[in-house]
């Protein structure tokens, strides 16, 4: 940072990093976002992105929409939004599996054993 430093330097740094994610459209000659499928993971991380499960991505977007207020995500009335059914961080279309008490006990024992080995 410069001696006068601070917010201005951070803004310039962000603009420089951001340019990695932009390209010029051949037809309109406007800046557009690059296709993330062809970007390196290094570039994505440089932009502040991190690997996330898709349901976590949807949940994060819902939180962003609701000013990071968890209670507002729960109360959301935008029922026409494609993310609405997923806003609580789970997939309502996925069939729920019932786990028997015996199976649950086996799973608990395996988890306890794995933790003990660490």
N, C-alpha and C positions, 0 to 999 in steps of 0.2 A: 504494500500500500504506500501511497505517497504521503508526504508530510501533512498535506491538507486532507488526505485520505478519508476513509470511511465509506459511506453509502455510495458515493459516486464511483469509487474504485470497484466496489462489489457489483454494482450495476453493469459496469463495463466488462468485468470478468464474466458475468452471467451472459451477456450478449455474445461474447466470444465463444463460450461453450455452446450456446443455443444454435449458433450458425452450423454446427455439425448436423443438426436435425432438419435443416432447411435446404431446399434446392429451388432452382428456377424452373418453372413450368415451361416446356418447349413451345407451347401454343400461346398461352396468355402472357408469358414473360413475368408472371407474378411469383412471389415466394410462396412455396407450398411445403408442407411437412413431408419429409422423406418416408419411404415405406419402411417401417420398423423391422420387417422380415428380412431386409437386406443390410440392416445396420449391425455393427458388432455389439456384443454385450458390453464391451468397454465403453463404447459411445453412449449406450443406454444408461449405464451406471454414471457416467460423467454428467448426464443430464439430471441425475438424481433419482432415476428409476431403479427398482430392485425387483428380483424375481418374487412373484406372488401367485398364490392360487387364484383362479378366476373368481371364486366366490368372495375372496378377500378384496379383489379389485372392485367388484360390484359394491360391496359393503363400504369401501373407502369412498367411492363415488357418491353413494347415498349420504354418507357423513359430510362430504364436501357440499352437497346440495342443501343440507340441513345445518350449515354453519357449525359442523362438528358437535352437534348436540345429539347424543345417543337417544335421548327421550323423544326427540323430534323425528328421528328415523323410524322409531317404533310407531309413532302416531301418524306417519305420512298418509295423506289422503290422495296422492297422485296415482290412483289405481290404474290409470291408463299407461303409466310409465312401464317400459319393458323390464326395468330393474325392480319394480315394486315387489313381485313375489319373492325375490332373492335378497331383499334389503336386510334381513336379519342374519345373513351369512350362511344360509343353508339352502339346498335345492328342494323345493316342495314337490318336484316331479319325480324325485328319486324315491324308489320304493324303500320303505323303512324295513329293516331286518329286525326281527325279534330275536333277542339273545337269551337263551335259557339261563337259569341260575347256575347250572352246572358249567356251561360254557363260559359264563362271566367269571366264575371262580378259577377256571383253567387259565383264562386270559390274565387275570390278576396275578396268579402265581408265576406265569411266564414273565410278566412285567417286573415283578419283584425280583426274580432271579436275574434278569438283565440289568436292573439297577444295582444289584449287589455286586455283579461282575465288574462294574465300572470302577 
